[in-house]
Structures are given as structure tokens and as C-alpha cells.
Amino acid sequence: MKNPRLIALAAIILTSFNLRTAITALAPLVSEIRDDLGVSASLIGVLGMTPTAMFAVAAFALPSLKRKFTTSQLLMFAMLLTAAGQIIRVAGPASLLMIGTVFAMFAIGVTNVLLPIAIREYFPRHVGGMSTTYLVSFQIVQALAPTLAVPISQWATHVGLTGWRVSLGSWALLGLVAAISWIPLLSLQGARVVAAPSKVSLPVWKSSVGVGLGLMFGFTSFATYILMGFMPQMVGDPQLGAVLLGWWSILGLPLNILGPWLVTRFNNCFPMVVIASVMFLIGNGGFCLAPDVAPWLWATLSGLGPLAFPMALTLINIRAETSAGASALSSFGQGLGYTIACFGPLLTGFIVDATGSFRTIFVLFAVATLFVIGGGYFATRQVYVEKLLNR
């Protein structure tokens, strides 16, 4: 193979397209799905927490899988399972909707952890630039998915099909294309592994860097998934809420450029974690306390706030000296992070059902902000996780 790095670049970008489409394409179609399948609000709530729950399961399961398969093999399998899950969930009743969602989200969870590792293996000297590339790529498609969900559904209904099934199922094509893109790299499974997987995983949960990364991931995602699931309801206008959610997603593009750049260019990027977290809190607080006053301002501040997420993804490679260290940080940080994150939509649903208002949710956002800042303090320190663990 003459230029495996070019193929790896294409495969990483195509794979990144699949990281959030199965989630963001669902929210605008919830009412249509409920009407068609007759599912309860409780099941919709369970669907809302399924992504983060399965992301956590996948992250903790990955070290065992990584000892048996290479990164390229796992990414190909994950993309195939993502596509299969998205087809299964539109193929029948509510039970298949749930089963397909579980499969797709587990596969995406595996991909979440593996993409930073793939960057380390294929582009060890270009971690910052490649992190920006894949983060921007997935952010673009994440923003497109909710924007296109309703128009695709309306078109399908117009031609006599079940709109939401066609709209959700169509994203499986991206997974199939991404899976195919990894096939040429399978023959490099030995040559491209930087270091053989360690028989004993690094106990990164004992390090301040590992815990800090987990808190950055977790509480940024905790707040983010509340917004992804409830922003239209917070605004009180489903159509405006869908537009604001698309705008909010688009604003992640500059963050995905800025985050890796800050981490790779500055010794101390903690002040930016603080500034961005405060912006995030102000925007989210606006949605909770005064959604009618300036919804576009709240969406803008909130959309520019989750800087900790791309920073944490890049720090996985920056805070590790070895591929094994990066793999351990990625698995633990994302596993802990998504375990925390899955409680965001769940707690929000309970609180809103109990109070009938989103005002109390501001407390959740405030607590999340404190943990992001605390985690960021430790994760941005100039230290390798192997040195902290004397490995």
C-alpha cells in the first residue's frame, strides 16, 4: 500500500461522521415516533439515557477487546454494528427501536474511545491537527442530522413511506461507508500498532490526570445531553428549539478547532477551561430561568461553552507517553465520563416531572460547572500519567 496514512485519514473522517448522527437525528422525530408506535414518555426517557449508558459500558469493555483485535479491526466492526443498529431500530415495533438503539450506541461508544487511539497510532506527530480534523468533521454532521431529520421525514411521508423510519434509517449508509474505508488498513494490523497492548492495564483511576479527564468528560457531557434532549422543551417552541439545537451544534465547530490548538500550544490552558465553563453556565442558566428573554443569546453562549470536551479528547494523547497509556486514559476517562453523563437526562426528567419547571435544572448545571473546572485543573497539569503511576 503506497499511502496508508491517506487512507487512514479518510477512514478517520468517515468514521467521525457517525459519532452523533444516531442521537441528534432522533430528537426532532420523538413526537412522530410516539404517535406511530404509541410508546410512553418513560421509554423515550430511557432512550435518552441509552447513548451515554452504552458509551460507558463500551469504554470499560474496550480494554478486553483491544487485547484480541487491532484498532482497525475494531473500528470496522463498530461501524458495521452502528449501521446494523440503526437499521434494526426502524424495522419494527418499540422493542426493536430499543434493541437497535442499544447496539448502535455500544458501537459508537467503542468508536468514541478508539478514534483518539487511531490518531496516536497512525499520526503520532500530528495529534493536535488530526484531533481538530475529526472533531470538526463529526460536529458538522452532528449539526446536519437534526436539521435534515424533519425534511427527510416529510419527504418520505409524501411518497407513502413511514417518515421517521426512513429519516432515522438513512443514516446507516454513513456507517456502511465508514466500515468499508477500514478494509484496506486491515493488512497493516501488525505494522501500525505502536506498542503491543499491555497484559496489565494501567490503573489510571489512581491518577489525578485520569480522574480529572473523567470529570471533564463526564460533567461537560452531563450538561450537553440535557440540552440535546430537552432544549426544544426548555424553549417552549419545538420548531424554534430544533433550529436553536442546530445552531448550538454548529457553534461547536470553532471549539473543536480551538480546543486541540490550546492543548498543544500552551503549557497552561486551565484559564480557558474556567472561562468557557462560565459561559456554558450562563447560557444554560438562561434557558432554565429566562428562556423567552434571549433564546439566541443563550444558545450562543451555551454553544461556545463546552470547550472542555475537545480539550479532554486531545489531552488523552498529550498526557500519555505511550500508546498503552493513551488507551488506558481513553477507556477510563470516557468510561467514567459517560457514566456520569447518563444521569443528566434522567435526573432532568425526574425533576421536571416533579416540579413542572426547568428552573431547578439550573442547580444541575451549576454543580456540573464546578466539577468541570475541578477536573480541568488536574487534567491540564504538565505531567504524564505513566510518571504519576511510576510506570
ABEGO torsion letter per residue (X at the ends): XABAAAAAAAAAAAAAAAAAAAAAAAAAAAAAAAAAAGBBAAAAAAAAAAAAAAAAAAAAAAAAAAAABBAAAAAAAAAAAAAAAAAAAAABBAAAAAAAAAAAAAAAAAAAAAAAAAAAAABAAAAAAAAAAAAAAAAAAAAAAAAAAAAAAAAAAAAGBBAAAAAAAAAAAAAAAAAAAAAAAAAAAAAABABBBBABBBBAAABAAAAAAAAAAAAAAAAAAAAAAAAAAAAGBAAAAAAAAAAAAAAAAAAAAAAAAAAAABABAAAAAAAAAAAAAAAAAAAAABAAABAAAAAAAAAAAAAAAAAAAAAAAAABABAAAAAAAAAAAAAAAAAAAAAAAAAAAAAAAAAGBAAAAAAAAAAAAAAAAAAAAAAABBBBAAAAAGX
